[in-house]
Structures are given as C-alpha cells and as structure tokens.
Amino acid sequence: MRARVVGPAVIGLGVLAIAASVTASSWVPLTPVDLPLDESFRTTSAGEQVGYVDPVSLEPVSSDDVTVSVRVRGDEDAGDADDDTAVWESVSGTDDGNGTLVGTSTTVVCLDRRTAEAEECTVGSVDGERVDVRGLTVRFPADTERRDYDLWDPTVRAPYPARYVGSERLGGLAVHRFEQEVPEQVVRSVTVPGALVGSAEVEVSAEVVHSSTTTLLVEPLSGVIVSTEARPVTVLRAPDGTPRAALLSGTFRSTDDAVDDAVARAGEIADDREDLQSAVRWTGTGVGAALLALGVLLVLRRRPAPDAAQPDPAQDEPVRVPVPSA
C-alpha cells in the first residue's frame, strides 16, 4: 500500500517545487545591496537663463550655455572605508560655453553602505574644511520608500527635507518624485568690487544669500537619482540690504545622456538584486523537474505488464484428499 502512494506523492512535490519557482518574485526577498566602495559615475546638467559673475572680468553675465557636472568617486583606500562605510568624493564644476570654470566645490562624505545616509567621520569635508555632512547626498537608499528624506545642500552646508510628492514614469521606468526647498538665508560674507553691488567704492563687504528648489526623480529599487532639476538663486546682497549681482542663478536640468547613464546604472543594480530570486527560480525548476521524472518512473514501475498472466485463485486452494472410513 505504501509503495502505491510514493509515486504520486513525489509527483505532487515536483509540482509544488515548480509552482514555487514560478512565483519566486512574489515571496523571495531581493538580495540586499550595499553602496560600492569603488563607486564611479558622472552627471551633467544643462543650464537655462543662467546668471553668474564672470571670474575673469568680474562682471555680471547672463547665458544659456552653462553646464554643471558632478563627478563621484569612491575612495576604498580611505581609513574610514570598511564593510559598513563607504567614502565618496563628489566634485561639482560649473563651466560656461567658453570652457571657463565659473565655480567648483568638493565634498567628501562617509556613507552608511545600507542606508546611504552620511555618517560622522574624520575625512568628511566641504572644500577642504572639516564638516559634519548629514542626510542623503548623491544617492538614495535601495528600496527607496514613499516618504520624506533629509537631503544635504552643500551651499548652506545643512540638510533639508526632500519631500515625497508622488510616483510616475520616466520613459517607462517607474520613479519616485522628491522636491526640496532650501529657504533664503545668508551663507557667508565676502569682499567684492563695489560695482557688483551698486556701490561707488572700490571694494565693499557683501552678504552671499542662497535659496534653491530641487526636483529629483529616483529609481526606488536601486536608489539611483536618474534626473534632477535645480533652481538655485545665489546672489550678493548690498550693505543696504538690496539684492544685486547673481553669483549663480537659473534652471539646471539633467541632460539626456546623463539620464540614460543613470537609468543604466539603476538597471545594473536591479539585476544584481535579483540574483537570489533567479537562484530560487532555477533551483526550484530543476528540483521540480527531477521529482516529476522520478515520480512518473515510480508509477510506471508499479504497473503490471499488459500481457502478464493473471494468477488463478483456484490454484491457490488446498487439494481435498478423501479419507477412508473405519
């Protein structure tokens, strides 16, 4: 009796294994992914209606031919880099159409490799000055949630909320939209030519005032920022409180090439994260097929041959021998 149910039971297990492999994406978690220690990528944004001060002539300029490029490089040899922490250097440069460097800034930050949030460390700095960078910087965490995150602003050197405002599609790719508002505030005081702030004096002290609005589209599975639109307003404020020359203002949007590169990086991370699901699918399919084959073989072996002679029940009865009476 036991032998008769073994075959069907093995077949049932095979069917269950194959069904589990087919539905693996719905119940097997994605492979956790950490920020790489040796990260390397570049983003570029094109400017429109950009105002800035020419670094050579020191005169206000307006142009539509200005780009901002950001190069990110992981320093795996930094002392703070380890299994839990990545050290990334972000170098931002603003260039006009003539190739003149309008402005540059360098941020070094230690990042939690799982949450992508900045951590306090010995190498954290902005333009060579020791700074305790906080919040997110150039990457969101894997499995980005539909919630607000603190995002670092290197100009004011402080984090401000990047508010989740909805989800949408960018060329067929599902993304989360975040918006950050940095309120107007004084960043520092500088000495500038009087003409830049409407003064007849040769040089005057002026305040640098900054505010900005930034929109980010984030691929949630990888945390990669695939597109940005930034509207910074950094101006000189004269001693009488009047806003004067713009050090940098305008609208900067990610170029098509930058978006394509970011989408490709997001895809690579997503593929790596699906390794565990793929392993379960292939293993489940292989085990299920093997069990099915074994179960079918067991069932066939239990069946008698079609032309086999059937035993005669009468032959199994004992022969009756007459016993003579006394």
C-alpha positions in Angstrom: 0.0 0.0 0.0 2.8 2.4 1.0 4.6 1.8 -2.3 1.4 2.7 -4.3 1.4 6.3 -2.9 5.1 7.1 -3.2 5.0 7.8 -6.9 2.0 10.3 -6.8 3.4 11.9 -3.7 6.8 12.6 -5.4 4.9 14.0 -8.4 3.0 16.3 -6.1 6.2 17.5 -4.6 7.6 18.2 -8.0 4.6 20.3 -9.0 4.9 22.3 -5.8 8.6 23.0 -6.4 7.9 24.2 -9.9 5.0 26.4 -8.7 7.2 27.9 -6.0 9.9 28.7 -8.6 7.3 30.4 -10.9 6.1 32.6 -8.1 9.5 33.3 -6.6 9.3 37.0 -7.4 6.3 37.4 -5.1 7.7 35.8 -2.0 11.5 35.6 -2.2 13.2 38.9 -1.0 15.6 40.8 -3.2 19.3 40.4 -2.5 20.4 43.3 -0.2 22.8 45.7 -1.9 25.4 47.9 -0.3 26.9 51.0 -1.7 30.1 50.1 -3.5 33.4 51.2 -2.1 34.8 51.9 -5.5 31.8 53.8 -7.0 32.5 56.0 -10.1 30.0 57.9 -12.1 29.4 61.4 -13.6 26.3 63.5 -14.1 25.8 66.6 -16.2 23.1 69.3 -16.1 22.4 72.0 -18.7 21.5 75.5 -17.6 18.9 77.9 -18.9 18.7 81.6 -18.2 21.8 81.4 -16.1 23.1 84.4 -14.3 26.6 84.5 -12.9 29.7 86.7 -12.3 32.4 86.1 -14.9 35.5 85.1 -13.0 37.8 86.9 -15.4 36.1 90.3 -15.9 34.2 90.2 -12.6 31.1 91.4 -14.4 27.5 90.0 -14.3 26.8 87.7 -17.2 23.6 86.0 -18.5 23.8 82.9 -20.6 22.0 79.7 -21.8 25.3 77.9 -22.4 26.3 76.9 -18.9 26.7 73.3 -17.6 27.2 71.8 -14.2 29.0 68.4 -14.0 29.3 66.3 -10.9 31.9 63.5 -10.7 31.5 60.9 -7.9 34.4 58.7 -7.0 34.6 56.1 -4.2 37.8 56.0 -2.1 38.1 52.4 -1.0 41.6 53.1 0.5 40.4 55.8 2.9 40.8 54.9 6.5 37.1 55.3 7.2 36.1 52.9 4.4 35.1 49.4 5.6 32.4 46.8 5.4 29.8 49.2 6.7 31.0 52.6 5.5 31.8 53.9 2.0 33.8 57.1 1.5 32.7 59.0 -1.6 34.2 62.2 -3.1 31.8 64.5 -5.1 33.4 67.2 -7.2 31.0 69.7 -8.8 32.1 72.1 -11.5 30.2 74.9 -13.3 31.5 75.9 -16.8 30.4 78.4 -19.4 30.3 77.9 -23.1 33.9 79.0 -23.5 35.1 76.4 -21.1 35.7 78.9 -18.3 35.3 77.5 -14.8 32.6 79.6 -13.1 32.7 77.7 -9.8 33.7 74.4 -8.2 33.1 72.6 -5.0 34.3 69.3 -3.5 32.5 67.3 -0.8 33.9 64.2 0.9 31.4 62.2 2.8 31.2 58.9 4.7 28.1 56.9 3.8 26.3 54.1 5.6 26.5 51.4 2.9 23.0 50.2 3.5 21.0 53.4 4.3 23.1 55.8 2.1 23.0 58.3 4.9 26.0 60.4 5.8 28.0 59.4 8.9 30.3 61.4 11.0 33.9 60.6 10.2 37.4 62.1 10.1 37.5 62.7 6.4 34.1 64.4 6.0 34.7 67.9 4.5 33.4 70.6 2.1 36.1 72.4 0.0 38.8 71.1 2.3 37.0 72.4 5.5 36.1 69.8 8.1 32.3 69.5 8.0 29.8 67.0 9.6 27.8 66.1 6.5 24.3 64.8 7.3 21.4 63.2 5.4 21.5 61.8 1.9 23.9 63.2 -0.7 24.2 61.8 -4.3 22.3 58.6 -3.8 19.1 57.4 -2.1 18.9 54.0 -0.3 17.9 50.8 -2.1 14.2 50.2 -1.7 13.5 54.0 -1.5 10.3 54.5 0.3 7.4 56.8 -0.3 8.3 59.2 2.4 10.4 62.3 3.1 14.2 62.1 3.4 16.8 64.7 4.6 19.0 65.8 1.7 22.3 67.6 2.1 22.7 71.0 0.5 26.4 71.8 0.0 25.9 75.5 -0.4 24.3 76.1 3.0 26.1 73.0 4.5 22.9 71.6 6.0 20.3 69.0 5.2 16.7 70.0 4.3 13.7 67.7 3.7 13.3 66.2 0.2 9.5 65.6 0.3 8.0 62.7 -1.5 5.3 64.1 -3.8 4.3 61.1 -5.9 5.4 58.3 -8.3 5.5 58.5 -12.1 7.2 57.0 -15.1 10.2 58.3 -16.9 10.5 56.7 -20.3 8.7 53.6 -19.0 10.8 53.5 -15.8 9.0 53.7 -12.5 10.4 56.6 -10.4 9.6 58.4 -7.2 9.5 62.2 -7.3 11.0 64.3 -4.5 11.1 68.0 -4.0 13.4 70.0 -1.8 13.0 73.7 -0.8 16.0 75.5 0.7 14.8 78.8 2.2 16.6 82.0 1.6 19.5 82.5 4.1 22.8 84.2 4.4 25.7 81.8 3.7 28.7 84.0 4.3 30.1 87.5 3.9 32.7 88.4 1.2 34.6 91.4 -0.1 33.7 92.2 -3.7 34.2 95.1 -6.2 31.7 97.9 -5.3 30.3 97.8 -8.8 28.8 94.4 -8.2 26.5 95.7 -5.5 25.9 99.2 -6.9 28.5 101.0 -4.8 30.9 103.7 -5.9 33.5 102.3 -3.6 36.3 100.1 -4.9 35.5 97.3 -2.6 32.7 96.6 -0.1 31.6 93.8 2.1 28.5 92.0 0.9 26.4 89.0 2.1 26.0 85.9 0.0 22.4 84.9 0.1 21.2 81.5 -1.2 18.0 79.7 -1.8 17.0 76.8 -4.1 14.3 74.5 -5.3 15.3 71.0 -6.5 13.2 68.2 -8.0 14.7 64.7 -8.1 13.4 61.5 -9.8 14.7 58.4 -8.0 14.5 54.8 -9.2 13.3 53.2 -6.0 14.7 49.7 -6.3 18.3 50.9 -6.7 18.1 54.4 -5.1 19.8 55.9 -8.1 18.9 59.6 -8.8 18.1 59.4 -12.6 17.1 63.0 -13.2 17.3 66.4 -11.4 16.0 69.9 -12.0 17.6 72.5 -9.8 16.8 76.2 -9.5 19.5 77.8 -7.3 19.4 81.5 -6.5 22.7 82.7 -5.0 23.1 86.5 -5.0 25.2 89.3 -3.5 23.3 91.5 -1.0 24.5 95.0 -0.8 25.1 96.7 2.6 21.7 98.4 2.3 20.0 95.0 2.0 19.3 95.2 -1.7 19.9 92.0 -3.8 22.4 92.7 -6.5 24.6 90.5 -8.8 23.8 86.8 -9.1 26.7 84.6 -8.3 24.7 81.7 -9.8 21.0 81.5 -10.7 18.9 79.8 -13.3 17.4 76.4 -14.1 19.6 73.3 -14.5 18.2 70.0 -15.8 19.9 66.6 -16.3 21.0 66.1 -19.9 19.6 63.2 -21.9 22.9 61.4 -21.8 23.1 61.8 -18.0 19.6 60.3 -17.6 20.5 57.4 -19.9 23.6 56.7 -17.9 21.7 56.8 -14.6 19.0 54.5 -15.9 21.7 52.0 -17.0 23.3 52.2 -13.5 19.9 51.6 -11.9 19.4 48.6 -14.2 22.7 47.0 -13.3 21.9 47.3 -9.6 18.4 45.9 -10.1 19.9 42.9 -11.9 22.3 42.2 -9.1 19.5 42.4 -6.6 17.5 39.7 -8.4 20.3 37.1 -8.1 18.5 35.4 -5.1 15.2 35.3 -6.9 16.9 33.9 -10.0 18.7 31.2 -7.9 15.4 30.1 -6.4 13.7 30.0 -9.7 16.4 27.9 -11.4 16.8 25.6 -8.4 13.1 25.2 -7.9 12.6 24.4 -11.6 15.4 21.9 -11.6 14.3 20.1 -8.4 10.7 20.1 -9.5 11.5 18.5 -12.9 13.7 15.9 -11.3 10.9 15.0 -8.8 8.3 14.8 -11.6 10.5 12.4 -13.6 11.2 10.3 -10.5 7.5 10.2 -9.6 6.4 9.1 -13.1 9.1 6.4 -13.1 7.9 5.0 -9.8 4.3 5.0 -11.0 5.2 3.2 -14.2 7.3 0.6 -12.4 4.3 -0.3 -10.2 2.0 -1.1 -13.2 1.9 -4.8 -14.4 2.6 -5.7 -18.0 -0.5 -5.8 -20.2 0.0 -9.4 -21.3 1.2 -10.8 -18.0 -0.7 -13.9 -16.9 -3.1 -13.4 -14.1 -2.9 -15.9 -11.2 -5.8 -18.4 -10.9 -7.4 -18.1 -7.4 -8.4 -21.8 -7.7 -4.8 -22.9 -7.9 -4.1 -21.4 -4.5 -6.8 -23.5 -2.8 -5.6 -26.7 -1.0 -6.4 -30.1 -2.6 -9.0 -32.1 -0.8 -8.0 -35.8 -0.2 -10.8 -38.3 0.7 -10.2 -40.1 4.0 -11.4 -43.8 4.1 -13.8 -44.6 6.9 -13.0 -47.2 9.5 
